[in-house]
């Protein structure tokens, strides 16, 4: 998979999403992708709650980044601000990216 490291939080089969982290979080966590099992109806907030149990350090950093505005949340490339925010429901196979805003000119 493009040489990127991926970690699975569970060996269970079933619906899951891929959490992608970028920048300093990726370096600190020593991985860029994390496969996380979900239940039907899981939202972005629900995903963070799952991560609270599986990887609390990462979950805390993601929550802080989102609440302080230095991380955007994208589900399948679409910013959740233009969907239903952290209430956006996730589906099996979705990619959830937490990335810093990109600036330039």
TIVO-2410 file (N, C-alpha, C; in nm, 3 decimals):
# residues 105
REC num residu      c1      c2      c3 atome chaine
REC   1      X   0.083  -0.118   0.000     N      A
REC   1      X   0.000   0.000   0.000    CA      A
REC   1      X   0.087   0.123   0.000     C      A
REC   2      X   0.142   0.159  -0.111     N      A
REC   2      X   0.220   0.281  -0.129    CA      A
REC   2      X   0.326   0.302  -0.023     C      A
REC   3      X   0.374   0.198   0.043     N      A
REC   3      X   0.479   0.212   0.141    CA      A
REC   3      X   0.436   0.277   0.270     C      A
REC   4      X   0.306   0.307   0.286     N      A
REC   4      X   0.260   0.369   0.409    CA      A
REC   4      X   0.234   0.262   0.513     C      A
REC   5      X   0.260   0.297   0.637     N      A
REC   5      X   0.233   0.204   0.746    CA      A
REC   5      X   0.086   0.210   0.780     C      A
REC   6      X   0.027   0.094   0.810     N      A
REC   6      X  -0.111   0.089   0.852    CA      A
REC   6      X  -0.119  -0.001   0.974     C      A
REC   7      X  -0.199   0.039   1.069     N      A
REC   7      X  -0.218  -0.037   1.191    CA      A
REC   7      X  -0.366  -0.066   1.204     C      A
REC   8      X  -0.400  -0.186   1.242     N      A
REC   8      X  -0.538  -0.224   1.264    CA      A
REC   8      X  -0.561  -0.231   1.414     C      A
REC   9      X  -0.671  -0.169   1.460     N      A
REC   9      X  -0.698  -0.170   1.603    CA      A
REC   9      X  -0.761  -0.300   1.648     C      A
REC  10      X  -0.808  -0.381   1.555     N      A
REC  10      X  -0.872  -0.507   1.591    CA      A
REC  10      X  -0.855  -0.606   1.477     C      A
REC  11      X  -0.850  -0.733   1.511     N      A
REC  11      X  -0.839  -0.836   1.409    CA      A
REC  11      X  -0.977  -0.884   1.364     C      A
REC  12      X  -1.084  -0.828   1.421     N      A
REC  12      X  -1.219  -0.870   1.388    CA      A
REC  12      X  -1.255  -0.829   1.246     C      A
REC  13      X  -1.332  -0.917   1.180     N      A
REC  13      X  -1.385  -0.882   1.048    CA      A
REC  13      X  -1.511  -0.801   1.069     C      A
REC  14      X  -1.545  -0.721   0.973     N      A
REC  14      X  -1.667  -0.641   0.982    CA      A
REC  14      X  -1.641  -0.503   0.928     C      A
REC  15      X  -1.742  -0.417   0.939     N      A
REC  15      X  -1.727  -0.282   0.886    CA      A
REC  15      X  -1.613  -0.207   0.954     C      A
REC  16      X  -1.542  -0.130   0.874     N      A
REC  16      X  -1.433  -0.050   0.930    CA      A
REC  16      X  -1.411   0.071   0.842     C      A
REC  17      X  -1.342   0.169   0.899     N      A
REC  17      X  -1.300   0.287   0.824    CA      A
REC  17      X  -1.149   0.297   0.836     C      A
REC  18      X  -1.090   0.371   0.745     N      A
REC  18      X  -0.947   0.399   0.751    CA      A
REC  18      X  -0.931   0.542   0.799     C      A
REC  19      X  -0.860   0.558   0.910     N      A
REC  19      X  -0.830   0.690   0.964    CA      A
REC  19      X  -0.692   0.728   0.912     C      A
REC  20      X  -0.685   0.844   0.850     N      A
REC  20      X  -0.558   0.893   0.795    CA      A
REC  20      X  -0.516   1.016   0.874     C      A
REC  21      X  -0.392   1.015   0.920     N      A
REC  21      X  -0.338   1.130   0.993    CA      A
REC  21      X  -0.219   1.183   0.916     C      A
REC  22      X  -0.198   1.314   0.927     N      A
REC  22      X  -0.094   1.379   0.849    CA      A
REC  22      X  -0.008   1.468   0.938     C      A
REC  23      X   0.100   1.514   0.882     N      A
REC  23      X   0.187   1.610   0.950    CA      A
REC  23      X   0.249   1.553   1.076     C      A
REC  24      X   0.254   1.635   1.180     N      A
REC  24      X   0.317   1.597   1.306    CA      A
REC  24      X   0.252   1.478   1.372     C      A
REC  25      X   0.120   1.463   1.357     N      A
REC  25      X   0.053   1.347   1.416    CA      A
REC  25      X   0.102   1.218   1.352     C      A
REC  26      X   0.118   1.219   1.222     N      A
REC  26      X   0.166   1.099   1.153    CA      A
REC  26      X   0.305   1.063   1.202     C      A
REC  27      X   0.390   1.164   1.216     N      A
REC  27      X   0.526   1.139   1.263    CA      A
REC  27      X   0.526   1.088   1.406     C      A
REC  28      X   0.444   1.150   1.490     N      A
REC  28      X   0.439   1.111   1.631    CA      A
REC  28      X   0.381   0.971   1.647     C      A
REC  29      X   0.281   0.939   1.569     N      A
REC  29      X   0.217   0.808   1.580    CA      A
REC  29      X   0.292   0.700   1.502     C      A
REC  30      X   0.390   0.740   1.422     N      A
REC  30      X   0.470   0.648   1.341    CA      A
REC  30      X   0.384   0.563   1.248     C      A
REC  31      X   0.280   0.625   1.195     N      A
REC  31      X   0.194   0.558   1.097    CA      A
REC  31      X   0.110   0.665   1.029     C      A
REC  32      X   0.062   0.633   0.912     N      A
REC  32      X  -0.023   0.729   0.843    CA      A
REC  32      X  -0.168   0.682   0.834     C      A
REC  33      X  -0.191   0.553   0.842     N      A
REC  33      X  -0.327   0.499   0.832    CA      A
REC  33      X  -0.355   0.404   0.947     C      A
REC  34      X  -0.479   0.408   0.991     N      A
REC  34      X  -0.524   0.324   1.101    CA      A
REC  34      X  -0.661   0.269   1.064     C      A
REC  35      X  -0.675   0.138   1.057     N      A
REC  35      X  -0.804   0.078   1.027    CA      A
REC  35      X  -0.880   0.059   1.157     C      A
REC  36      X  -1.002   0.113   1.164     N      A
REC  36      X  -1.080   0.110   1.287    CA      A
REC  36      X  -1.216   0.045   1.260     C      A
REC  37      X  -1.248  -0.062   1.334     N      A
REC  37      X  -1.381  -0.123   1.320    CA      A
REC  37      X  -1.489  -0.028   1.370     C      A
REC  38      X  -1.601  -0.025   1.301     N      A
REC  38      X  -1.714   0.060   1.340    CA      A
REC  38      X  -1.842  -0.022   1.340     C      A
REC  39      X  -1.944   0.034   1.400     N      A
REC  39      X  -2.079  -0.023   1.394    CA      A
REC  39      X  -2.162   0.062   1.298     C      A
REC  40      X  -2.268   0.005   1.241     N      A
REC  40      X  -2.355   0.086   1.156    CA      A
REC  40      X  -2.405   0.209   1.233     C      A
REC  41      X  -2.407   0.322   1.167     N      A
REC  41      X  -2.453   0.445   1.229    CA      A
REC  41      X  -2.346   0.522   1.304     C      A
REC  42      X  -2.223   0.471   1.305     N      A
REC  42      X  -2.114   0.542   1.372    CA      A
REC  42      X  -2.091   0.676   1.303     C      A
REC  43      X  -2.075   0.781   1.383     N      A
REC  43      X  -2.048   0.915   1.332    CA      A
REC  43      X  -1.900   0.949   1.353     C      A
REC  44      X  -1.861   1.066   1.307     N      A
REC  44      X  -1.724   1.112   1.333    CA      A
REC  44      X  -1.700   1.119   1.484     C      A
REC  45      X  -1.797   1.175   1.559     N      A
REC  45      X  -1.783   1.177   1.706    CA      A
REC  45      X  -1.773   1.036   1.762     C      A
REC  46      X  -1.853   0.945   1.708     N      A
REC  46      X  -1.847   0.806   1.752    CA      A
REC  46      X  -1.711   0.743   1.723     C      A
REC  47      X  -1.655   0.777   1.609     N      A
REC  47      X  -1.521   0.728   1.575    CA      A
REC  47      X  -1.420   0.775   1.678     C      A
REC  48      X  -1.429   0.902   1.717     N      A
REC  48      X  -1.338   0.953   1.819    CA      A
REC  48      X  -1.358   0.882   1.952     C      A
REC  49      X  -1.482   0.845   1.983     N      A
REC  49      X  -1.509   0.769   2.105    CA      A
REC  49      X  -1.448   0.630   2.098     C      A
REC  50      X  -1.454   0.568   1.981     N      A
REC  50      X  -1.390   0.437   1.963    CA      A
REC  50      X  -1.240   0.452   1.982     C      A
REC  51      X  -1.183   0.557   1.925     N      A
REC  51      X  -1.039   0.581   1.940    CA      A
REC  51      X  -1.001   0.612   2.085     C      A
REC  52      X  -1.095   0.672   2.162     N      A
REC  52      X  -1.069   0.694   2.304    CA      A
REC  52      X  -1.033   0.563   2.373     C      A
REC  53      X  -1.099   0.455   2.332     N      A
REC  53      X  -1.075   0.323   2.392    CA      A
REC  53      X  -0.952   0.255   2.333     C      A
REC  54      X  -0.931   0.272   2.204     N      A
REC  54      X  -0.825   0.200   2.132    CA      A
REC  54      X  -0.690   0.271   2.136     C      A
REC  55      X  -0.693   0.403   2.126     N      A
REC  55      X  -0.570   0.481   2.118    CA      A
REC  55      X  -0.596   0.620   2.176     C      A
REC  56      X  -0.607   0.629   2.311     N      A
REC  56      X  -0.648   0.755   2.373    CA      A
REC  56      X  -0.558   0.874   2.343     C      A
REC  57      X  -0.430   0.851   2.327     N      A
REC  57      X  -0.339   0.962   2.297    CA      A
REC  57      X  -0.372   1.023   2.162     C      A
REC  58      X  -0.393   0.938   2.064     N      A
REC  58      X  -0.429   0.986   1.931    CA      A
REC  58      X  -0.566   1.053   1.935     C      A
REC  59      X  -0.663   0.992   2.001     N      A
REC  59      X  -0.798   1.049   2.008    CA      A
REC  59      X  -0.795   1.188   2.070     C      A
REC  60      X  -0.718   1.205   2.177     N      A
REC  60      X  -0.707   1.334   2.242    CA      A
REC  60      X  -0.646   1.438   2.148     C      A
REC  61      X  -0.542   1.400   2.078     N      A
REC  61      X  -0.477   1.493   1.984    CA      A
REC  61      X  -0.572   1.532   1.871     C      A
REC  62      X  -0.650   1.436   1.821     N      A
REC  62      X  -0.744   1.466   1.713    CA      A
REC  62      X  -0.856   1.556   1.762     C      A
REC  63      X  -0.912   1.525   1.879     N      A
REC  63      X  -1.019   1.609   1.936    CA      A
REC  63      X  -0.970   1.753   1.957     C      A
REC  64      X  -0.853   1.765   2.015     N      A
REC  64      X  -0.797   1.897   2.042    CA      A
REC  64      X  -0.774   1.973   1.911     C      A
REC  65      X  -0.720   1.905   1.812     N      A
REC  65      X  -0.694   1.969   1.683    CA      A
REC  65      X  -0.820   2.015   1.614     C      A
REC  66      X  -0.925   1.934   1.621     N      A
REC  66      X  -1.052   1.971   1.558    CA      A
REC  66      X  -1.115   2.087   1.635     C      A
REC  67      X  -1.120   2.077   1.768     N      A
REC  67      X  -1.187   2.183   1.846    CA      A
REC  67      X  -1.112   2.316   1.840     C      A
REC  68      X  -0.979   2.310   1.828     N      A
REC  68      X  -0.901   2.434   1.821    CA      A
REC  68      X  -0.885   2.485   1.679     C      A
REC  69      X  -0.938   2.412   1.582     N      A
REC  69      X  -0.939   2.459   1.445    CA      A
REC  69      X  -0.813   2.437   1.364     C      A
REC  70      X  -0.718   2.358   1.416     N      A
REC  70      X  -0.599   2.335   1.335    CA      A
REC  70      X  -0.599   2.199   1.267     C      A
REC  71      X  -0.712   2.128   1.273     N      A
REC  71      X  -0.729   2.007   1.194    CA      A
REC  71      X  -0.866   2.011   1.127     C      A
REC  72      X  -0.870   1.976   1.000     N      A
REC  72      X  -0.995   1.957   0.928    CA      A
REC  72      X  -1.024   1.808   0.924     C      A
REC  73      X  -1.153   1.774   0.919     N      A
REC  73      X  -1.194   1.634   0.908    CA      A
REC  73      X  -1.258   1.617   0.770     C      A
REC  74      X  -1.204   1.524   0.694     N      A
REC  74      X  -1.260   1.493   0.563    CA      A
REC  74      X  -1.304   1.347   0.561     C      A
REC  75      X  -1.424   1.324   0.509     N      A
REC  75      X  -1.473   1.188   0.490    CA      A
REC  75      X  -1.479   1.167   0.339     C      A
REC  76      X  -1.399   1.075   0.293     N      A
REC  76      X  -1.389   1.047   0.150    CA      A
REC  76      X  -1.363   1.174   0.070     C      A
REC  77      X  -1.276   1.258   0.127     N      A
REC  77      X  -1.233   1.380   0.058    CA      A
REC  77      X  -1.325   1.499   0.074     C      A
REC  78      X  -1.436   1.484   0.145     N      A
REC  78      X  -1.530   1.595   0.165    CA      A
REC  78      X  -1.522   1.645   0.308     C      A
REC  79      X  -1.503   1.775   0.324     N      A
REC  79      X  -1.493   1.834   0.456    CA      A
REC  79      X  -1.627   1.818   0.529     C      A
REC  80      X  -1.624   1.766   0.652     N      A
REC  80      X  -1.748   1.743   0.725    CA      A
REC  80      X  -1.822   1.873   0.757     C      A
REC  81      X  -1.753   1.986   0.751     N      A
REC  81      X  -1.822   2.115   0.770    CA      A
REC  81      X  -1.933   2.134   0.668     C      A
REC  82      X  -1.915   2.075   0.550     N      A
REC  82      X  -2.013   2.090   0.444    CA      A
REC  82      X  -2.107   1.970   0.437     C      A
REC  83      X  -2.093   1.879   0.531     N      A
REC  83      X  -2.182   1.764   0.544    CA      A
REC  83      X  -2.267   1.790   0.669     C      A
REC  84      X  -2.257   1.705   0.768     N      A
REC  84      X  -2.331   1.728   0.893    CA      A
REC  84      X  -2.236   1.738   1.012     C      A
REC  85      X  -2.116   1.793   0.987     N      A
REC  85      X  -2.019   1.812   1.095    CA      A
REC  85      X  -1.977   1.680   1.156     C      A
REC  86      X  -1.952   1.681   1.286     N      A
REC  86      X  -1.909   1.559   1.354    CA      A
REC  86      X  -2.021   1.458   1.369     C      A
REC  87      X  -2.143   1.495   1.326     N      A
REC  87      X  -2.255   1.401   1.325    CA      A
REC  87      X  -2.261   1.325   1.191     C      A
REC  88      X  -2.166   1.350   1.103     N      A
REC  88      X  -2.160   1.280   0.974    CA      A
REC  88      X  -2.145   1.131   0.999     C      A
REC  89      X  -2.237   1.053   0.942     N      A
REC  89      X  -2.231   0.908   0.958    CA      A
REC  89      X  -2.127   0.848   0.865     C      A
REC  90      X  -2.063   0.745   0.917     N      A
REC  90      X  -1.958   0.675   0.843    CA      A
REC  90      X  -2.010   0.541   0.796     C      A
REC  91      X  -1.955   0.494   0.685     N      A
REC  91      X  -1.992   0.364   0.630    CA      A
REC  91      X  -1.867   0.279   0.611     C      A
REC  92      X  -1.888   0.150   0.601     N      A
REC  92      X  -1.779   0.057   0.579    CA      A
REC  92      X  -1.695   0.101   0.459     C      A
REC  93      X  -1.565   0.108   0.480     N      A
REC  93      X  -1.473   0.143   0.372    CA      A
REC  93      X  -1.443   0.290   0.360     C      A
REC  94      X  -1.512   0.375   0.437     N      A
REC  94      X  -1.486   0.518   0.430    CA      A
REC  94      X  -1.343   0.550   0.472     C      A
REC  95      X  -1.290   0.658   0.417     N      A
REC  95      X  -1.161   0.712   0.457    CA      A
REC  95      X  -1.186   0.843   0.533     C      A
REC  96      X  -1.138   0.849   0.656     N      A
REC  96      X  -1.156   0.968   0.740    CA      A
REC  96      X  -1.018   1.028   0.761     C      A
REC  97      X  -0.999   1.147   0.705     N      A
REC  97      X  -0.869   1.212   0.713    CA      A
REC  97      X  -0.874   1.330   0.809     C      A
REC  98      X  -0.773   1.339   0.893     N      A
REC  98      X  -0.756   1.452   0.983    CA      A
REC  98      X  -0.631   1.523   0.935     C      A
REC  99      X  -0.649   1.642   0.879     N      A
REC  99      X  -0.531   1.710   0.825    CA      A
REC  99      X  -0.536   1.858   0.853     C      A
REC 100      X  -0.418   1.917   0.863     N      A
REC 100      X  -0.411   2.062   0.886    CA      A
REC 100      X  -0.460   2.136   0.764     C      A
REC 101      X  -0.514   2.258   0.785     N      A
REC 101      X  -0.555   2.339   0.670    CA      A
REC 101      X  -0.434   2.366   0.579     C      A
REC 102      X  -0.463   2.372   0.451     N      A
REC 102      X  -0.356   2.398   0.355    CA      A
REC 102      X  -0.371   2.540   0.308     C      A
REC 103      X  -0.263   2.614   0.319     N      A
REC 103      X  -0.262   2.753   0.274    CA      A
REC 103      X  -0.164   2.771   0.160     C      A
REC 104      X  -0.172   2.879   0.098     N      A
REC 104      X  -0.080   2.906  -0.011    CA      A
REC 104      X  -0.133   3.018  -0.096     C      A
REC 105      X  -0.061   3.045  -0.198     N      A
REC 105      X  -0.108   3.155  -0.282    CA      A
REC 105      X  -0.038   3.159  -0.412     C      A
***
